[in-house]
Amino acid sequence: MAMKIPQGVENIIKILEKAEFEAYLVGGCVRDILNGIEPKDWDIATSAKPDQVQKLFPDNVYENQFGTVGVKTDSENLNLRLIEVTTFRVEGKYSDKRHPDEIKFAKTIEEDLARRDFTINAIAASSNLKLIDPFSGQADLKNKIIKAVGDPKERFNEDALRMMRAVRFAAVLNFKIEEKTREAIKKNSNLLQIIAKERIRDELIKIIESARAKEGLELLSDLRLLKFVLPELEEGINVGQNKHHVYTVWEHNLRALDYAAKQNYGLETRFASLLHDVGKPQSKRGEGPDSTFYGHEMIGAKMATRILERLKFSKKQIEKISLLIRYHLFYYNVDEVTEASVRRLLGKVGPENVEDLINVRKADRIGSGVPKAEPFKLRHLRYVIEKVSRDPLSVKMLLVKGEDVMKTLNIGPGPIIGFILNILLGEALDDPALNRQDYLTHRIEELGGKSDAELKKMAKEAEKEREEVQFKIEETSKQRYWVT
């Protein structure tokens, strides 16, 4: 172990030892050191009781029932500003399969290590990095094995989330799960149903954010856990596709995720890549090379919204992921789609989401078995997007606002304002040169001479035209590319 303990962490251990308490590094930081990885978190286990720790370190935070005191340091590293110092402990029964019914302080570090989840996390290190390893965690690290401490059934009955943690460690570290531990997960997978969705979400995110996200999802499925996390995804298993696809829906979705992970795309793009075709099993019509999946992007967007709401994702994340899924079939051929159509696409998805949308399309392509992620037409689309990016894409980008309409026509707030702005936007989408204040003001004066009913009809027609153009683009895509 060549890695040095950070000074702030080492100082805490030495102060505890000087006060004649035992103190050890424990958990993930020891595992990472042994694995040649720089730890993100540093945890200390000690024989000192919480009140004794607080006396030794007055600048602390203690707001839990687990005997953990957060000791503040003056480190410039954010990960080292608060070091968790926990009294040796053993835990009582887990009636709810999530939290121990009671916490009892233990006398030795060995007792404390015996309550931990996996052998690779049940190693302690002293200040001079002398190891205490009662469950042969070092050997399992060397052999790249995830193995439960003691009886795996007991460990998973204590906290069922440990089953997902096993998969997460296997994915992140590229380890294999030991056979008895695997079998215990399969037999007890149903316990995951009682775990809070927020905790499941957090573990799922860590798996999706790993470089081996695809393997993590496959392992969740193999161990019968995925049906309690993303059952909709498993609906694609053995669902064949048409002549434009080599793989089943399940394989295709995972391969799309794999590409997104290998490209190090952001979380929302990875989830959109994974779920972009989740609506295909419900929309499939026919079998064989001529089967179709009309409307699967809209079905999939709605399904993704329900999935992500169930897993307690934020509203912002849900909206973005669902948006990327809804529009992942955008059609673009160099000589067939006009700049106005590109402006409408930008207006639908937002300029800030276009790069992620293109990345989902690239993941979709690679997941389909094609060799090239970004053909010429996608590169050309980027060029057109840059060209039209300053054109009006929404009412907000018009060079007149609602107050300008009211001032020009000397009227108060009301639906007429929205009608006129929508009419102006429709005209500017077709010809961005019309987005000039002089022209728009003149046009407002013209429209002011029309009745409320006429303005309402014109606004609806402008909106309908925008919708029809988008619909035609999507339908053309489906017909030409068999809904890829």
C-alpha positions as CSV (number, residue, x, y, z in Angstrom):
1,M,0.0,0.0,0.0
2,A,2.1,2.9,-1.3
3,M,-0.7,5.4,-1.1
4,K,-0.3,7.9,1.7
5,I,-3.1,8.7,4.2
6,P,-4.2,12.4,3.9
7,Q,-2.8,14.5,6.7
8,G,-6.1,15.5,8.1
9,V,-7.2,11.8,8.4
10,E,-3.9,10.8,9.9
11,N,-4.2,13.5,12.5
12,I,-7.6,12.3,13.6
13,I,-6.3,8.7,14.0
14,K,-3.2,9.9,16.0
15,I,-5.3,12.1,18.3
16,L,-7.6,9.1,19.1
17,E,-4.6,6.8,19.6
18,K,-2.9,9.4,21.9
19,A,-6.1,9.4,24.0
20,E,-5.6,5.6,24.3
21,F,-8.4,4.7,21.9
22,E,-8.1,2.3,19.0
23,A,-8.7,3.8,15.6
24,Y,-8.6,2.3,12.1
25,L,-9.4,3.2,8.5
26,V,-12.3,1.0,7.4
27,G,-14.6,0.2,4.5
28,G,-14.2,1.6,1.0
29,C,-11.1,3.6,1.5
30,V,-9.1,0.6,2.6
31,R,-10.5,-1.4,-0.4
32,D,-9.6,1.4,-2.8
33,I,-6.1,1.7,-1.4
34,L,-5.4,-2.0,-1.8
35,N,-6.9,-1.8,-5.3
36,G,-4.6,1.1,-6.3
37,I,-7.4,3.6,-6.4
38,E,-7.4,7.0,-4.7
39,P,-10.3,6.9,-2.2
40,K,-13.0,9.6,-2.4
41,D,-14.2,9.0,1.1
42,W,-12.3,8.3,4.3
43,D,-14.0,6.5,7.2
44,I,-12.6,5.8,10.6
45,A,-13.8,3.2,13.2
46,T,-12.8,3.7,16.8
47,S,-13.2,2.2,20.3
48,A,-14.1,5.8,21.5
49,K,-17.8,6.4,22.2
50,P,-19.5,9.3,20.4
51,D,-19.3,11.6,23.4
52,Q,-15.6,10.9,23.7
53,V,-15.0,11.6,20.1
54,Q,-16.9,14.9,20.4
55,K,-14.7,16.0,23.3
56,L,-11.6,15.3,21.4
57,F,-12.9,17.1,18.3
58,P,-15.2,20.0,19.3
59,D,-15.7,21.1,15.7
60,N,-18.0,18.3,14.8
61,V,-21.5,17.2,13.5
62,Y,-23.5,14.5,15.3
63,E,-27.0,14.1,14.0
64,N,-27.6,10.4,13.7
65,Q,-28.3,7.3,15.8
66,F,-25.5,5.1,14.4
67,G,-22.6,6.4,16.6
68,T,-21.1,8.4,13.7
69,V,-19.5,11.7,14.4
70,G,-18.6,14.0,11.5
71,V,-15.2,15.6,12.4
72,K,-14.5,18.8,10.5
73,T,-11.1,19.5,9.1
74,D,-9.6,22.5,7.4
75,S,-8.6,20.6,4.2
76,E,-8.9,22.4,0.9
77,N,-10.2,19.1,-0.6
78,L,-14.0,19.0,-0.3
79,N,-14.0,15.2,0.2
80,L,-11.8,15.7,3.3
81,R,-13.7,18.5,4.9
82,L,-15.8,16.1,7.0
83,I,-14.4,12.8,8.1
84,E,-16.8,10.2,9.6
85,V,-15.7,8.7,12.8
86,T,-17.8,5.8,14.0
87,T,-17.7,3.8,17.2
88,F,-17.2,0.0,16.9
89,R,-20.6,-1.4,16.7
90,V,-22.7,-4.5,16.2
91,E,-26.3,-4.4,15.0
92,G,-29.5,-6.1,16.1
93,K,-32.2,-7.6,14.0
94,Y,-33.4,-5.9,10.8
95,S,-37.2,-6.3,11.1
96,D,-37.8,-4.0,8.1
97,K,-34.9,-5.4,6.0
98,R,-33.5,-1.9,5.8
99,H,-32.5,-0.6,9.2
100,P,-31.2,-2.4,12.4
101,D,-33.7,-2.4,15.2
102,E,-31.0,-1.3,17.6
103,I,-27.3,-0.4,17.5
104,K,-24.9,-1.8,20.2
105,F,-21.4,-0.7,20.6
106,A,-18.8,-3.4,20.2
107,K,-15.5,-3.9,22.0
108,T,-13.3,-4.9,19.1
109,I,-12.6,-4.0,15.5
110,E,-13.2,-7.6,14.6
111,E,-16.8,-7.5,15.9
112,D,-17.3,-4.3,13.9
113,L,-16.0,-5.8,10.7
114,A,-18.2,-8.8,11.0
115,R,-21.4,-6.7,10.5
116,R,-20.2,-5.3,7.1
117,D,-21.6,-6.4,3.7
118,F,-18.7,-7.8,1.7
119,T,-15.3,-9.2,2.5
120,I,-13.6,-6.6,0.4
121,N,-15.2,-3.9,2.6
122,A,-14.4,-5.7,5.8
123,I,-10.7,-4.8,6.1
124,A,-9.3,-2.3,8.6
125,A,-6.0,-0.5,8.5
126,S,-4.1,1.2,11.3
127,S,-2.3,4.5,11.0
128,N,0.8,2.7,9.7
129,L,-1.4,0.7,7.3
130,K,-1.1,-2.6,9.2
131,L,-4.1,-4.6,8.1
132,I,-6.8,-6.5,10.0
133,D,-8.5,-8.9,7.6
134,P,-10.5,-11.6,9.4
135,F,-12.6,-12.5,6.3
136,S,-9.8,-12.8,3.8
137,G,-10.9,-9.7,1.9
138,Q,-7.4,-9.2,0.5
139,A,-7.6,-12.5,-1.2
140,D,-11.0,-11.7,-2.7
141,L,-9.6,-8.4,-3.9
142,K,-6.7,-10.1,-5.6
143,N,-9.1,-12.7,-7.2
144,K,-11.6,-10.0,-8.1
145,I,-14.5,-11.6,-6.1
146,I,-17.5,-10.0,-4.4
147,K,-18.3,-12.3,-1.5
148,A,-20.7,-11.6,1.4
149,V,-19.3,-11.6,5.0
150,G,-20.5,-14.7,6.7
151,D,-23.9,-16.1,5.6
152,P,-25.1,-14.1,2.5
153,K,-28.7,-14.7,3.3
154,E,-28.3,-13.1,6.7
155,R,-26.5,-10.1,5.1
156,F,-29.2,-9.5,2.6
157,N,-32.0,-10.0,5.1
158,E,-30.4,-7.3,7.2
159,D,-30.4,-4.8,4.3
160,A,-31.8,-6.0,0.9
161,L,-30.1,-3.0,-0.9
162,R,-26.8,-4.9,-0.4
163,M,-27.9,-7.1,-3.3
164,M,-27.8,-4.1,-5.7
165,R,-24.6,-3.0,-4.1
166,A,-23.1,-6.4,-5.0
167,V,-24.0,-5.7,-8.6
168,R,-22.7,-2.2,-8.5
169,F,-19.3,-3.3,-7.1
170,A,-19.1,-6.0,-9.7
171,A,-19.8,-3.5,-12.5
172,V,-17.6,-0.7,-11.3
173,L,-14.6,-2.9,-10.2
174,N,-15.1,-5.6,-13.0
175,F,-15.3,-8.3,-10.3
176,K,-17.4,-11.5,-10.3
177,I,-19.9,-12.3,-7.6
178,E,-19.1,-15.5,-5.6
179,E,-21.5,-18.4,-6.3
180,K,-23.1,-18.7,-2.8
181,T,-23.6,-14.9,-2.8
182,R,-25.1,-15.0,-6.3
183,E,-27.5,-17.8,-5.3
184,A,-28.5,-15.9,-2.1
185,I,-29.3,-12.8,-4.2
186,K,-31.5,-14.8,-6.6
187,K,-33.4,-16.5,-3.8
188,N,-33.9,-13.2,-1.9
189,S,-34.4,-10.8,-4.8
190,N,-38.0,-10.1,-3.9
191,L,-36.8,-8.4,-0.7
192,L,-35.8,-5.5,-2.9
193,Q,-39.5,-4.5,-3.1
194,I,-39.5,-3.1,0.4
195,I,-36.5,-0.9,-0.1
196,A,-37.1,2.9,-0.5
197,K,-37.2,3.8,-4.2
198,E,-34.7,6.6,-3.5
199,R,-32.1,4.1,-2.3
200,I,-32.6,1.9,-5.3
201,R,-32.4,4.9,-7.6
202,D,-29.0,5.9,-6.1
203,E,-27.5,2.4,-6.6
204,L,-29.0,2.3,-10.1
205,I,-27.4,5.6,-11.0
206,K,-24.0,4.4,-9.8
207,I,-24.3,1.4,-12.1
208,I,-25.5,3.4,-15.1
209,E,-22.6,5.9,-14.5
210,S,-20.0,3.1,-14.5
211,A,-18.0,2.2,-17.6
212,R,-19.5,-1.3,-17.5
213,A,-23.1,-0.1,-17.3
214,K,-24.3,-2.7,-19.8
215,E,-22.8,-5.6,-17.8
216,G,-24.3,-4.2,-14.6
217,L,-27.8,-4.2,-16.2
218,E,-27.3,-7.7,-17.5
219,L,-26.2,-8.9,-14.0
220,L,-29.3,-7.2,-12.5
221,S,-31.4,-9.2,-14.8
222,D,-29.5,-12.5,-14.3
223,L,-29.9,-12.2,-10.6
224,R,-33.6,-11.5,-10.8
225,L,-33.3,-7.9,-9.4
226,L,-34.1,-5.9,-12.5
227,K,-37.8,-6.9,-12.5
228,F,-38.1,-5.0,-9.2
229,V,-36.2,-2.0,-10.6
230,L,-36.9,-1.7,-14.4
231,P,-39.4,-4.4,-15.3
232,E,-40.4,-2.5,-18.4
233,L,-36.9,-2.9,-19.8
234,E,-37.1,-6.7,-19.5
235,E,-40.2,-6.7,-21.7
236,G,-37.8,-6.4,-24.6
237,I,-36.1,-9.7,-23.9
238,N,-36.6,-12.0,-26.9
239,V,-38.6,-9.4,-28.8
240,G,-37.3,-9.5,-32.3
241,Q,-37.1,-6.5,-34.6
242,N,-37.2,-5.8,-38.3
243,K,-34.7,-6.0,-41.1
244,H,-32.9,-2.9,-40.0
245,H,-31.9,-4.5,-36.7
246,V,-29.5,-7.3,-35.8
247,Y,-30.5,-7.5,-32.2
248,T,-33.6,-8.0,-30.0
249,V,-35.1,-4.9,-28.3
250,W,-33.4,-5.9,-25.0
251,E,-30.0,-6.4,-26.6
252,H,-30.4,-3.2,-28.7
253,N,-31.2,-1.1,-25.6
254,L,-28.2,-2.4,-23.7
255,R,-25.9,-1.9,-26.6
256,A,-27.0,1.7,-26.9
257,L,-26.3,2.2,-23.2
258,D,-22.9,0.5,-23.7
259,Y,-22.0,3.0,-26.4
260,A,-23.2,5.9,-24.3
261,A,-21.1,4.7,-21.3
262,K,-18.0,4.2,-23.4
263,Q,-18.4,7.7,-24.8
264,N,-18.7,9.0,-21.2
265,Y,-22.0,10.7,-21.9
266,G,-23.9,12.3,-19.1
267,L,-26.5,10.6,-16.9
268,E,-29.6,11.8,-18.7
269,T,-28.1,10.8,-22.1
270,R,-27.3,7.3,-20.8
271,F,-30.7,6.8,-19.4
272,A,-32.3,8.0,-22.6
273,S,-30.1,5.7,-24.6
274,L,-31.1,2.8,-22.4
275,L,-34.8,3.6,-22.5
276,H,-35.1,5.0,-26.0
277,D,-36.9,1.9,-27.4
278,V,-38.6,0.8,-24.2
279,G,-42.0,1.4,-25.9
280,K,-41.3,-1.1,-28.8
281,P,-42.7,-4.2,-27.2
282,Q,-46.1,-2.5,-26.7
283,S,-46.1,-1.0,-30.2
284,K,-44.9,-4.0,-32.2
285,R,-47.1,-5.1,-35.1
286,G,-46.3,-8.2,-37.1
287,E,-43.3,-10.5,-37.0
288,G,-40.1,-10.9,-39.0
289,P,-38.2,-8.5,-41.2
290,D,-41.3,-6.4,-42.0
291,S,-42.6,-5.8,-38.4
292,T,-43.2,-2.2,-37.4
293,F,-43.1,-0.2,-34.2
294,Y,-45.1,2.9,-35.1
295,G,-45.4,5.4,-32.3
296,H,-42.9,3.7,-30.0
297,E,-41.1,6.9,-29.4
298,M,-44.2,8.5,-27.9
299,I,-45.1,5.4,-25.9
300,G,-41.6,5.1,-24.7
301,A,-41.5,8.8,-23.6
302,K,-44.6,8.3,-21.5
303,M,-43.3,5.0,-20.1
304,A,-40.0,6.6,-19.2
305,T,-41.8,9.4,-17.3
306,R,-43.7,6.8,-15.2
307,I,-40.5,4.8,-14.6
308,L,-38.4,7.8,-13.5
309,E,-41.2,9.2,-11.4
310,R,-41.5,5.8,-9.6
311,L,-37.7,5.9,-8.9
312,K,-38.0,9.4,-7.6
313,F,-35.8,11.2,-10.1
314,S,-36.0,15.0,-10.2
315,K,-38.6,16.7,-12.4
316,K,-35.9,18.3,-14.4
317,Q,-34.2,14.9,-15.1
318,I,-37.5,13.3,-16.0
319,E,-38.4,16.0,-18.5
320,K,-35.1,15.9,-20.2
321,I,-34.8,12.1,-20.5
322,S,-38.4,11.8,-21.7
323,L,-37.8,14.6,-24.3
324,L,-34.8,12.9,-25.7
325,I,-36.7,9.7,-26.0
326,R,-39.7,11.4,-27.6
327,Y,-37.7,13.0,-30.4
328,H,-34.9,10.4,-30.9
329,L,-36.4,9.5,-34.3
330,F,-35.9,13.0,-35.7
331,Y,-35.5,12.8,-39.5
332,Y,-32.8,14.6,-41.3
333,N,-31.5,14.1,-44.9
334,V,-29.3,16.7,-46.4
335,D,-31.4,17.7,-49.4
336,E,-34.8,16.9,-48.0
337,V,-35.2,18.8,-44.7
338,T,-35.3,22.6,-44.8
339,E,-33.7,25.1,-42.4
340,A,-37.2,25.9,-41.2
341,S,-37.7,22.2,-40.2
342,V,-34.4,22.3,-38.3
343,R,-35.6,25.5,-36.5
344,R,-38.8,23.7,-35.6
345,L,-36.8,20.7,-34.2
346,L,-34.7,23.1,-32.2
347,G,-37.9,24.8,-30.9
348,K,-39.2,21.4,-29.9
349,V,-36.2,20.0,-28.0
350,G,-34.4,23.3,-27.1
351,P,-31.0,24.2,-28.4
352,E,-29.4,23.2,-25.1
353,N,-30.6,19.6,-25.6
354,V,-29.7,19.1,-29.3
355,E,-26.2,17.7,-28.7
356,D,-27.6,15.1,-26.2
357,L,-30.3,14.2,-28.7
358,I,-27.7,13.6,-31.5
359,N,-25.7,11.5,-29.0
360,V,-28.8,9.4,-28.3
361,R,-29.2,8.9,-32.0
362,K,-25.6,7.8,-32.3
363,A,-26.0,5.3,-29.4
364,D,-29.2,4.1,-31.2
365,R,-27.2,3.6,-34.4
366,I,-24.4,1.7,-32.8
367,G,-26.9,-0.4,-30.8
368,S,-28.5,-1.4,-34.1
369,G,-25.3,-2.9,-35.3
370,V,-24.2,-0.3,-37.8
371,P,-20.4,0.4,-37.9
372,K,-20.6,4.2,-37.9
373,A,-22.1,6.4,-35.2
374,E,-22.1,9.7,-37.0
375,P,-22.7,9.6,-40.7
376,F,-22.3,12.6,-43.0
377,K,-26.0,13.7,-42.6
378,L,-25.6,14.0,-38.8
379,R,-22.4,16.1,-39.3
380,H,-24.3,18.2,-41.8
381,L,-27.2,18.7,-39.3
382,R,-24.7,20.1,-36.9
383,Y,-23.7,22.6,-39.5
384,V,-27.3,23.7,-40.2
385,I,-28.0,23.9,-36.4
386,E,-25.1,26.2,-36.0
387,K,-26.3,28.2,-39.0
388,V,-29.8,28.7,-37.7
389,S,-29.1,28.8,-34.0
390,R,-29.7,32.5,-33.9
391,D,-33.0,32.3,-35.7
392,P,-36.2,32.6,-33.7
393,L,-37.1,29.2,-32.4
394,S,-39.8,30.2,-29.8
395,V,-41.9,33.2,-28.9
396,K,-39.2,34.2,-26.4
397,M,-36.7,34.7,-29.3
398,L,-38.9,37.1,-31.2
399,L,-37.7,40.7,-31.2
400,V,-41.0,41.9,-29.8
401,K,-42.6,40.9,-26.5
402,G,-46.1,40.8,-25.1
403,E,-45.8,44.3,-23.8
404,D,-44.8,45.6,-27.3
405,V,-48.1,44.1,-28.6
406,M,-50.1,45.8,-25.9
407,K,-48.3,49.1,-26.4
408,T,-48.7,49.1,-30.2
409,L,-52.4,48.2,-30.1
410,N,-53.0,50.1,-26.8
411,I,-54.7,47.1,-25.2
412,G,-54.4,45.3,-21.9
413,P,-53.3,41.7,-21.1
414,G,-55.4,38.9,-22.7
415,P,-55.4,35.9,-25.0
416,I,-55.0,38.1,-28.1
417,I,-51.4,38.8,-27.1
418,G,-50.6,35.1,-27.3
419,F,-52.5,34.7,-30.6
420,I,-50.5,37.5,-32.3
421,L,-47.1,36.3,-31.0
422,N,-47.8,32.7,-32.2
423,I,-48.8,34.1,-35.7
424,L,-45.5,36.1,-35.8
425,L,-43.5,33.1,-34.7
426,G,-45.0,30.9,-37.4
427,E,-44.0,33.5,-40.0
428,A,-40.5,33.9,-38.6
429,L,-39.9,30.2,-38.6
430,D,-40.5,30.1,-42.3
431,D,-38.4,33.2,-42.9
432,P,-36.0,34.3,-40.1
433,A,-35.4,37.6,-41.9
434,L,-38.8,38.7,-40.8
435,N,-37.7,38.7,-37.2
436,R,-37.1,42.5,-37.3
437,Q,-38.6,44.9,-34.9
438,D,-39.8,47.3,-37.7
439,Y,-41.5,44.5,-39.6
440,L,-43.0,42.8,-36.5
441,T,-44.4,46.2,-35.3
442,H,-46.0,46.8,-38.7
443,R,-47.4,43.3,-38.7
444,I,-48.8,43.7,-35.2
445,E,-50.6,46.8,-36.4
446,E,-52.1,44.8,-39.4
447,L,-53.2,42.0,-37.1
448,G,-54.7,44.5,-34.7
449,G,-57.4,45.2,-37.3
450,K,-58.7,41.6,-37.2
451,S,-61.3,40.2,-34.9
452,D,-60.5,38.1,-31.8
453,A,-62.0,35.1,-33.6
454,E,-59.9,35.6,-36.7
455,L,-56.7,35.9,-34.6
456,K,-57.5,32.8,-32.7
457,K,-58.0,30.9,-35.9
458,M,-54.8,32.2,-37.5
459,A,-52.8,31.3,-34.3
460,K,-54.2,27.8,-34.3
461,E,-53.4,27.4,-38.0
462,A,-49.8,28.5,-37.3
463,E,-49.5,26.1,-34.5
464,K,-51.1,23.3,-36.5
465,E,-48.7,24.0,-39.3
466,R,-45.7,23.6,-37.0
467,E,-47.1,20.3,-35.6
468,E,-47.9,19.0,-39.1
469,V,-44.4,19.7,-40.3
470,Q,-42.9,17.8,-37.3
471,F,-45.4,15.0,-37.9
472,K,-44.5,14.7,-41.5
473,I,-40.9,14.5,-40.7
474,E,-41.5,11.7,-38.2
475,E,-43.8,9.8,-40.5
476,T,-41.3,10.0,-43.4
477,S,-38.6,8.7,-41.0
478,K,-40.8,5.7,-40.1
479,Q,-41.7,4.9,-43.7
480,R,-38.1,5.3,-45.0
481,Y,-36.3,3.7,-42.1
482,W,-38.9,1.2,-40.7
483,V,-38.8,3.0,-37.4
484,T,-35.2,2.4,-36.5
